Amino acid sequence: MFSIQNKETENDNTLLIGLFKEEAEQKVSTDVDSSRKETLDMYIKSGDISNRYKTLSKVLSPPPNKRKYFIGLGEKKELTKHSFRKALGHAFQSIAKEGHEEITIDFASFTSHLSIEELGEIIGEALYTSTYHLPSFKTKRQEPKMIRHLHVISEGKEEPLLKALEKGYALAQGVNTARHLVHLPANILTPSELAEFAKTLAEDHEFEIEILEKADMEKLGMGALLAVNQGSVEPPKMIVMKYQGLENWEDVTAFVGKGITYDTGGYSIKPKTGMPGMKGDMGGAAAVLGAMDTIGLLKPKKNILAVIPSTDNMIAGDAFKPDDVISSMSGKTIEVLNTDAEGRLALADGVTYAKSQKAGRIFDVATLTGGVVTALGSWMTGAMTNHQELFNDLQQISEDMGEPIWQLPYNEDYKAQVRKSDIADLNNSPTRKAHVIMGGAFVGAFVEETPWVHLDIAGTSISESPHDLGPKGPTGVMSKTLAGYVLS
């Protein structure tokens, strides 16, 4: 997968070199043409290569015919972690398409204000996220072209660089795990199959896992999740996974992911154009499982709890209806005004259960509302919090990971809306106004005083076109940010 070497070997026929604008005349650790000692500046002036940001150029050297790729990085001062990540992703995708399974990177040519650890992590991550291929169900399909091994030329500090590359791979593995799950059709990825996937993941990483069945939920009074499940022939599952990196089960960080494997809207049925894509309504659960995959690979000294309430939301004679009143695990009663506001009901029991397992802080992640798409589009995840310091920490990590979040207001004016009911403690859909905030405020009513950040990924969980860091389709968003919080 990765190897470090202190000089270029004759066996490698593909070399990737970074090129900053400030260093047009500076030779990298291997000359472009060692026999003629030509500088990079000559190639730039001739137009054969470019140092413009994200421009990839190729030069074929004399025997043994080594292909040298130059990726333009622009000006050093303008290079951010994410712009570096995207430039590398673009380069890796292009090189992979040309059929190269093994490449070498000249690490010195990428040196900037970023540390060795930061650069290595981004290289490892970008390689495996950018070249990832979603599974296909076509009967005739070609095997995707992949880069299977990366050599890095580096003088000294081999151990920290190798660890950084492996950390980057672990982050990418989590993202790709989440992508894979969201991509699976709902007839294949049922709540039961999602639970089986979680069991396999737990076994691989030696996590403690428990799957709460319908009878368990009934005993615990999880009436909110059970109401969503009423119209389904698929049994609900509450997936509970624990990673204990500390001696005692304390200072616990909880990830709660919405696991609605398909959402028809129930009796508040979606229009026909709103149905396709609803297999991805478990994107929050996928992000949580992706983060746990990364955590299992890197094994930080932290305590992590993952809780995934899972069901589909279907229509049947005994499905729940608008005007129903249900009781949640917390004891709070809920007037159902919209059966298509089902994710927040599942999360209500999810966060309540997380609190019962000594969660000291909670991050919930969900494809919760169309309102967040209207507000922020597909470029930013909407967020709400009851703990500003916790949010600030997560926001910085999300920026570094290229998964930016935007804080939405959360105060008494909004909290009061979800308490407007003549017959119950709460209602699940008080108004279309500020709909994205209403969804988060409803979950917040069950979190209460526990430090909490709510992440609505309805706009960011799917990419409508291929991009520098992956294919069209599921993005695996928030897997890196959740794992990054634990690893920071």
N, C-alpha and C positions, 0 to 999 in steps of 0.2 A: 504493500500500500504506500508507505513512505520510506525513504532512505535519505541519509545525509552523506554527502561526499565533499572532499575539500578541493577537488578539481574536476574538470569535465573529462569524462572517459570517452575513449574512441568508439564504444559500443552504442552510445546514445546518438540517435540521428535527429532528434527534435529538441530544440532549446528555446525557452521563453525568456525574453529580456525586457525589463521595464525601462521606459524612456521618459524622463522628465524634460521639460523645456529648459530648465536651468543647466542641464548636463548634456547638451547636444554635442559638445566636443570632448566629453570625458569618456574614456574607454571603460568598458565593463571588464569583468574578470577574464573573459575570453574574447579575443579580437574577432571582429566580424569576418575578416579575411587575414589569417595570421601570416600568410605568405607575402602579402603586399602591405601589411600594416596600415590599412586604411582606417580612418576614424569614422565614427558615427556621423560626424558633421558632413562628410562628403556624401554619404547616403541620403541624409536629410536634404541637402542642397539639390541633389539630383532628383529628388522626389520619390526615390525608391522606398524610403521609410518615413514615417511621420511621428512627431512627438505630441500631436494633438490628442486630447483626451479621448480614450476608448477607440483609437484608430489602430487596427492590427495590420502589420506589414510583414511580408515574408521574404527572406533572402536565402537563396540556395548557394552554399559554399562549394568550393572545389572538393574533390574526393577527400574523405569518404562520403561526400554529398550530405552533409549535415544541414537540415533545415533549421533556420533561425527565425523565430517570430519575435517581432518587436511590438509591444503594446504601449501606445501613447498614454501617459499619465497626467499630462498637462503640467501646471505649476505646483510645486511641492506645497506651497502655503495654502492652496485651495483644496488639497487632497484631504477628504474626510475618510473615516473608516468605511462608510457606506459607498462613497464614490470609488474607493479602492476595490471594494467587494464587487461592485458592478463591472468595473473595468476587467478584473480577473475573470469574472463569470463570462463576459463576452469573449475573452480570449480562449478560455477553456472550451466553450461551446464550439467555436470555429475550428479549433484544433481537433476536437473529437470528431466533428463532421468529416474531416479529411482522413479519418481512419487511424489516427495515431493512438495506440493503447498505452504508450509509455513516453513520458516527456520529462525534461529536466528544466528546472528553474534556476536562473542566476539570481540568488537571493540578494546579493550586494546591490544589484541594479534597482531594487525596489526600496532601498533604505531611505527613510524620510524621518519626519518627526515622530512617527509611530515606533513603539518599542519592538524588539525582536519577538516578544510574546504576542503582541497585538498583530503584527504582520503574519506570523506563522499561523495564528488562529484563523485569520481571515482567508489565507491561502487554502488551508485545509477545508474550511467550510465552503468557500466558493466553488472549489473543485467538485464537491459531491452534491451541492444543491443545483448548480447551474446545468450539470449534465444528466440530471435525474430524468428518467422516462417513466411516465405513468403506465400501469399495466393495461394491456389491450385484451379484449374478448373476441377479436376477429379470428376467424379460423385460419386465415393466411396472413401471417405477419413476419416481418423481418426482425432479427435480433438487433437491438439498438447498438450503435457504436459508442464505446465507452473508453475513458482513460482509466486504466486499471492500476497504474503505478506512477508515482511521482518521485523523482529524484530532486534533491535540492543541493545546489553548490553553495557551501557556506564555510567560511574560514573561522573555526572556533565556535564555541557555545552550541555545540551540536545537541546536547541533552535538553536545554530549555527550548530550543527550536523544535525538536522532535515532539516534546510534550505539548507544545502549542499547536502543532499540526494535528496531533491526535485529539486535542480538545476541539479544534475546528471540525474534525470529522465527526466527533460525538454530537456536536450541535447540528450538523447537517443530517446525521442519522435521525435525530428527533424530528426535524422538519419533514424529512421524506417519509417517516412513519406516519405523521399526521396527514400528509398529502395522500398517501396510499389509502388510508381509512376513509377519507372524505370522498375519494374517487369511486369507491365500491358502491354498486347499486344496492338499493334498500332491500331487494329480495335476496341478496347475498349477505349483506351486513345487517342482520336483525339484532335486536338487543342481546339475544342469546349468543350470537356469533361475536358481537363486540365483547361480551364477557369472556368468551373463550380466548379471544385475542389477548385480552388483559391477563388472563391466567398464564398464557404462554410467555408473555413479557415478564410477568412476575417470577416465573420459574427461571427464565434466562438470567435475571438479575438478582435472584434470591430475595425478592420482596415478600413481605407478608401480604396476603390477599384474602378477602372475604367477599362473596357474592350474596347479597341479601335478596332472597326470593320474595314472591308476592305475599306468602304467609308471614314472613319476617316483617315486611312492611306493614301489614295489617296489625301485627302485634305492637309495632312501634308507633302506629297512628299516622302513617305517611299518607294521609288522605289527599294531599295535593297531587303527588305523583300518581297515586292510584286512580284519581279522577281522570287524568289525561289518558291513562291506559284502558279505561272502561270499554271503549269501542273496539279494542284490538284483539285479535286472536293470538298475538305474540305476547308472552308473559313479560312483565317488566323486570328490570334488573337494576340493583343499586350496587355498583362496583366500588369497592373500598380497598385501596392499596396503600401500604405503609412502607416507607423506607426509613430506617432508624440508623442515623450516622452518629448519634450521640449515645452516651451510656444510658441515660434516662430519657423517657418519653416526655420531653418538655421543650419549650420554645418551638412549638410546632407550626410550620407553614403549611396551609391547606390550599390545594388547587381544586376548585369545584367546576366541572365542565358539563355543559348541557349536552345530553346524549339522545336527542330526539332523532331516531334513525330515519323517519319520514314524517312529514307534516302536511296533512291535507287541509289543515285549518279546522278540522272537526265540523260541527254544524255551522260555525262561522266560516264556511268553506271558501277556499281561495278560488279565484278565477282560473280558467284553464291555462292561461299564460303564466300564472303564478305557481303552478305545480312543478314543472320541470326544474330540476336543481334542488328540490327539497330533500333529496338524499343527503345533501350536505348540511342539514340542520343539526348534525352532531359534530360540527366543526370545533366546538368548544371541548367536547370530550376527546376529539382527535388531538387537539393542541396539548391537553393535559397528558395524554398517553405518550405523545412525542416528547414532552418535557421529561417525563419519567424515564423514557428510554435513554435520553441523554444523561440524566442523573445516575441511572444504573451503570452506564459506561464509565463515568468519572468518579462516582462514589464520594461526594463531598461529606464533610463532617457536619451534617445538618439533619434535622428530622422533617420528613415530608409526608403529608397525607394527601392522597388523591381520592376524590369522591365524584362518581359519575352516575347521576340518576338517568336511567335510560328506558325509553319506550318509544313506540310510534304513536301518532295522533290520528286516529281513524274515525270513520263514521259507521255506526251500527245502531241497532235498536236500543242498546243499553249504553251508548256513548253519553258522556256528560254534555250538558246543554247550557246555553245562556239562561240566567236566572237561578241556576243551581247554587246551593250553599254547601261548601265543603269545609272539612276541618283539617288543618295541617298538622305535621308532627310537633310543631311548637305549641299547639293548642289554639292558635289564632284561627278564627273562622274567616272564610273568603267567599264573597259574592262573585260568581262567575258572570261577567258581562260579555266576554269574548272568548270563545274556545280556541281561537287562533292566537291568543296570548297565553299559550300553554307552557312555553319554555320557562317563564318566570315561576310558574307553579312547581315545575320539577326542581328548579333551583332553590325554591323556598325550603323544600324538604332536604335538599342537598346541603345547603349551608347550615341548617339546623342540626343535621347529623354531624357535620364537621365540627360544630361547636361542642357537641356531646363527646367528641374524641379529643378534646383539649386543644383545639386549634387556637393558636395565639394571634394569628393573622390569616385573613382569607382573601384569595384572589379568585373571583369567579369569571369565567370566560364563556361567551355564548354568541351564536348567531341569533341575536335576540329580536331586533326590530328593523323594519324597513325604514324607520325614521332616521337611523344613523346613516343610512345610505343617502337619504335626502340631504341631511345636514353636512356630511363630510365626504361623500363620494366613496371611491374605492382606494383612497390614498392615505387614510388616517383611521385608526381605531378609536371609537368613542370610549371615554372612561369617566367614571364617577368614583368618589371616595368619601369616607368619613374621617380620614386620617391623612393630613396633607404631607407629613414627612414620609410616610410610606409611599404615597403617590409620587413624590419627587424622586425618591430612590428608583422606583420602577420606570419613571419617565426617562431618566438618564440612560438606564440600561436599554430601553426600547429604542432610543435614538442611536446608540452604539450598534445595536443589532439590526438597524434598518427597518424597524417595525414601529414607527412613531405612533404615539397616542395623544389624544387631545382631551383635556379635562372639561367636562360639562358641569354646569352648576348643580348643586345639591343642597337645598336649604329647606326651612320649614314650609315655605310656600309650596314646594313640590311634594314634600313628605305628606302634607295635609291632603293632597288630591287622592292618594291611594287609600286614605282612611274614610273617604266619603261613601258611606253605605248606610242605609236605614235599617238593614237587617243583619249585618255581619261586621266583623272588626275591620276588614279591608275589602277592597274590590280590585279585580285584576286588570281593569282597563277603564280608567276614569274618563279619559278624553283623548282625542286625536292630537290635541295641542301638545307640543313638546313630547311626542310619543316616545322618543328614545330615552328621555329622562324618566318618564312614567315607568318604563320597564325596569330601569335601574333602581328607582325609588321603591318599587314593590319588593325587590330582592333585599334592599337595605332595611326594610321593615323587619326582616327576619334575622339579619346580621346583628342588628341593634348596636351595641357598643364595641363589639370586636373590631379591631382595625381591619379595614376592608378596601379593596379596589375592585370595581366592576369593569369588565372589558367587553364591549359589544363589537364583535368582529363580522357582523353581517355584511359590511361593505368590503372588508379586506380579506376575507377567507377565500375568495375566488378571483383569479385573474382572467380577464376576458381575452387576452392575447398572450403569446409567448413573450418572455422578457429575459433580461440578462442573467437572472438567477433561477430560471426554471421554465417549465412548459406552461402553456395555457391550462387553466383549471385550478385545482386546489393549491393554495400557497403554503399551507402549514403555519400560518401566521400565529404568533404568540407562543409557539413552542420554544423558540430561542429566548424570548424575553422572560418567560417563566423560569426556564432553566438558568438563564443568566442571573436572575435575581438570587437564586440559591447559591450559585457559584461565585457571586461577587463578594 
